[in-house]
Amino acid sequence: VSREFPEAIAREVLAEVLESSGNPREIGKDRTRTAVYVNMLAVISRLALANRKWLDFWTELGENRKIQMLLATTILSSDFETKSKTLNVVSALNRSDGVVKCLIDLKDIFLIEKPLDEPDFHSNFNNMERSRLPPPSCERVNKLLDKVEEKMANNDIKNVHVTEVLELSQYKMDDMRRTEEHLRKSLVFQEQRAVQMTLKFGKMQELLFTAEKKCESLQGQNRKLLTVNDQLRNEIRGLKKSVLEKSK
C-alpha cells in the first residue's frame, strides 16, 4: 500500500460512519457498505505500522464510538470473510474493550432472537424438523456476555477480544448455519411437494382427457340413437298411414 495514500481520502470513505448522520447499526447490517469500511480500516491498520501520522489517525479511529459500534455490528451480522477481517482489525486496534462494550450494547438486538417461525408445511414434516433442530444458543451466549461484563467490571479486559469476542462471533455463525440448514431442508421439502403436485396435476389432466374422450363417445352414441329414433318414428308414421288407407 502506498505511503502517499492521503488521509483525506480515508476520512472521505469513512465519513458516513464518522459523521453524526451515519447510523453504524444500520450501516453494519449492509454487507456491501460494511465490506468497504472494513477493507478501508484494514488498509489504515497496515499504513499505521510504518507511519506515525497514520498511527495517530488509527488511534483516533480506535477511540471513536461509532467505529467501535460499526465493528461490533459487523462481527454479529456480516458474512464470514468480512467477519474475519473485522476481527483482525479489532485485534490491531488494541482497543477491543470499546468493541466489547458495543457488543454488549447490541446483544438485545442481535443475540436475543426468537427462533425463526417455521413455515406452515405438512405437520409430520414440522414435527420431524422440530425434533432435529438443535436448541437455540441464546442462553449460552447470555452467560458468556455476563462473563464479559463481569470481567469489565473488574477491569480485566486484556484478553476479552481474543476469547469472548471470537466465541460470541462463533455462536452467532453457528446459529446462522443452523438456520440456513433448516431453510435448505425446508426448500428441498417444498421442491419435493412441488414435484408431487406436478405429477398429481399431470394424472388429473390425463383423467380429464380420458373423461372428455368418453363424453365425446357418449355424445356420438347419443346422436346415433336420436337418428335411429327419428327413423323409427318416421316408419311408425308410415305404417299408421298405410293401415288407415287400407281400412278405407
C-alpha positions in Angstrom: 0.0 0.0 0.0 1.4 3.4 -1.0 2.6 5.6 1.9 1.3 8.6 -0.2 -2.2 7.4 0.2 -3.9 10.6 1.5 -5.6 10.7 4.9 -8.3 12.9 3.3 -9.5 10.0 1.1 -9.6 7.6 4.1 -11.7 10.2 6.0 -14.0 10.7 3.0 -14.5 6.9 2.7 -15.3 6.6 6.4 -17.3 9.9 6.5 -20.7 8.2 6.7 -19.5 6.3 9.9 -17.6 9.2 11.4 -20.3 11.9 10.8 -23.3 12.2 13.1 -25.7 11.4 10.2 -24.5 7.8 9.8 -26.1 5.1 11.9 -23.4 2.4 12.5 -26.0 -0.2 13.5 -27.8 0.2 10.1 -24.5 0.5 8.2 -23.2 -2.7 9.8 -26.2 -4.6 8.5 -25.4 -3.6 4.9 -22.9 -6.1 3.8 -21.8 -4.2 0.7 -21.0 -0.9 2.6 -19.6 -2.8 5.6 -17.1 -4.6 3.4 -15.9 -1.2 2.0 -15.4 0.2 5.5 -13.7 -2.9 6.9 -11.3 -3.0 4.0 -10.6 0.7 4.4 -9.8 0.1 8.1 -7.6 -2.8 7.2 -5.6 -0.6 4.8 -5.2 2.1 7.5 -4.0 -0.5 10.1 -1.2 -1.6 7.7 -0.3 2.0 7.0 -0.2 2.7 10.7 2.6 0.1 11.1 5.0 2.3 9.1 3.8 5.9 9.5 3.4 7.9 12.7 0.7 10.1 11.1 -1.3 7.1 10.2 -0.8 5.6 13.7 -2.3 8.8 15.2 -5.3 8.5 12.8 -5.6 4.8 13.7 -5.6 5.6 17.4 -8.3 8.2 16.8 -10.4 5.7 14.9 -10.0 3.1 17.7 -11.3 5.6 20.2 -14.3 6.6 18.1 -17.5 5.1 19.5 -19.2 4.9 16.1 -16.3 3.0 14.6 -16.5 0.6 17.6 -20.2 0.2 17.0 -19.7 -0.5 13.3 -17.1 -3.1 14.1 -19.3 -4.8 16.8 -22.3 -4.8 14.4 -20.2 -6.2 11.6 -19.0 -9.0 13.9 -22.6 -10.0 14.6 -24.2 -9.6 11.2 -21.7 -9.9 8.3 -20.5 -12.7 6.1 -17.6 -15.0 7.2 -14.9 -13.2 5.1 -15.8 -9.7 6.3 -16.3 -11.0 9.9 -12.7 -12.4 9.8 -11.3 -9.2 8.5 -13.2 -7.3 11.2 -11.8 -9.5 14.0 -8.3 -8.8 12.6 -9.0 -5.0 12.6 -10.3 -5.3 16.2 -7.1 -7.1 17.2 -4.9 -4.5 15.5 -6.7 -1.6 17.3 -5.7 -2.8 20.7 -8.8 -1.1 22.0 -11.1 -4.1 22.0 -12.7 -3.0 25.3 -14.8 -0.4 23.4 -15.8 -3.0 20.8 -16.8 -5.5 23.5 -18.9 -2.8 25.2 -20.7 -2.2 21.9 -21.2 -6.0 21.6 -22.9 -5.9 25.0 -25.0 -2.9 24.0 -26.1 -4.8 20.9 -26.8 -8.1 22.5 -30.6 -7.4 22.8 -30.7 -6.5 19.1 -28.7 -9.4 17.6 -28.3 -12.2 20.1 -31.6 -12.4 22.0 -33.6 -13.7 19.0 -36.7 -15.8 18.8 -36.3 -18.9 16.6 -37.5 -18.3 13.0 -41.2 -19.1 12.5 -41.3 -22.5 10.8 -43.1 -22.4 7.5 -46.6 -23.9 7.6 -45.7 -27.2 5.9 -47.1 -30.6 6.4 -47.5 -31.4 10.2 -45.3 -34.5 10.0 -42.5 -32.6 8.4 -42.8 -29.9 11.0 -42.6 -32.4 13.8 -39.6 -34.1 12.2 -37.7 -30.9 11.7 -38.5 -29.6 15.2 -37.0 -32.7 16.7 -33.8 -32.4 14.6 -33.1 -28.7 15.2 -30.6 -28.2 18.0 -31.7 -25.9 20.9 -31.0 -22.2 20.4 -27.7 -20.9 21.8 -29.2 -17.7 23.3 -28.8 -18.9 26.9 -25.2 -19.9 26.4 -24.4 -16.6 24.7 -26.1 -14.7 27.5 -23.9 -16.5 30.1 -20.9 -15.6 28.0 -21.9 -11.9 27.9 -22.4 -11.9 31.6 -18.9 -13.3 32.0 -17.6 -10.5 29.8 -19.5 -7.8 31.7 -18.0 -9.2 35.0 -14.5 -9.0 33.6 -15.1 -5.5 32.5 -16.4 -4.6 36.0 -13.1 -5.9 37.4 -11.1 -4.1 34.7 -9.9 -7.4 33.4 -10.3 -6.6 29.7 -6.9 -7.5 28.2 -7.8 -10.9 26.6 -11.5 -10.4 26.1 -11.3 -9.8 22.3 -9.2 -12.9 21.8 -11.6 -15.3 23.5 -15.0 -13.9 24.2 -15.5 -11.9 21.0 -14.4 -14.8 18.9 -16.7 -17.2 20.8 -19.6 -14.8 20.6 -19.0 -14.5 16.9 -18.8 -18.3 16.5 -22.1 -18.8 18.3 -23.7 -16.3 16.0 -22.3 -18.0 13.0 -23.4 -21.4 14.3 -27.0 -20.1 14.7 -26.9 -18.7 11.2 -25.6 -22.1 9.8 -28.4 -24.0 11.6 -31.0 -21.5 10.3 -29.5 -21.9 6.8 -29.6 -25.7 7.1 -33.2 -25.7 8.3 -34.2 -23.4 5.4 -32.3 -25.6 2.9 -34.2 -28.7 4.2 -37.5 -26.7 4.0 -36.7 -25.8 0.4 -35.9 -29.4 -0.5 -39.2 -30.4 1.1 -41.0 -27.7 -0.9 -39.4 -28.8 -4.1 -40.5 -32.5 -3.4 -44.0 -31.3 -2.7 -44.0 -29.3 -5.9 -42.9 -32.4 -7.9 -45.6 -34.4 -6.3 -48.2 -31.8 -7.0 -47.0 -31.6 -10.7 -47.3 -35.4 -11.0 -50.8 -35.3 -9.5 -51.8 -32.5 -11.8 -50.5 -34.5 -14.8 -52.5 -37.5 -13.7 -55.6 -35.3 -13.3 -55.1 -33.9 -16.8 -54.9 -37.5 -18.1 -58.1 -38.4 -16.3 -59.8 -35.3 -17.6 -58.6 -36.0 -21.2 -60.0 -39.6 -20.9 -63.3 -38.3 -19.5 -63.6 -35.8 -22.3 -63.0 -38.6 -24.8 -65.6 -40.8 -23.2 -68.0 -37.9 -23.1 -67.4 -37.3 -26.9 -68.0 -41.0 -27.5 -71.3 -41.0 -25.5 -72.4 -37.8 -27.3 -71.7 -39.6 -30.6 -73.7 -42.7 -29.5 -76.5 -40.4 -28.3 -76.6 -38.7 -31.7 -76.8 -42.1 -33.4 -79.7 -43.2 -31.1 -81.5 -40.0 -31.8 -81.1 -40.6 -35.6 -82.4 -44.2 -35.2 -85.3 -42.9 -33.0 -86.3 -40.4 -35.7 -86.1 -43.2 -38.3 -88.4 -45.4 -36.2 -90.9 -42.6 -35.7 -91.0 -42.0 -39.4 -91.5 -45.7 -40.1 -94.3 -45.8 -37.5 -96.0 -42.8 -39.1 -95.7 -44.5 -42.5 -97.3 -47.8 -41.1 -100.1 -45.8 -39.5 -100.8 -44.0 -42.7 -100.7 -47.3 -44.7 -103.1 -49.0 -42.2 -105.6 -46.1 -42.4 -105.6 -46.2 -46.2 -106.2 -50.0 -46.3 -109.1 -49.7 -43.8 -110.9 -47.3 -46.0 
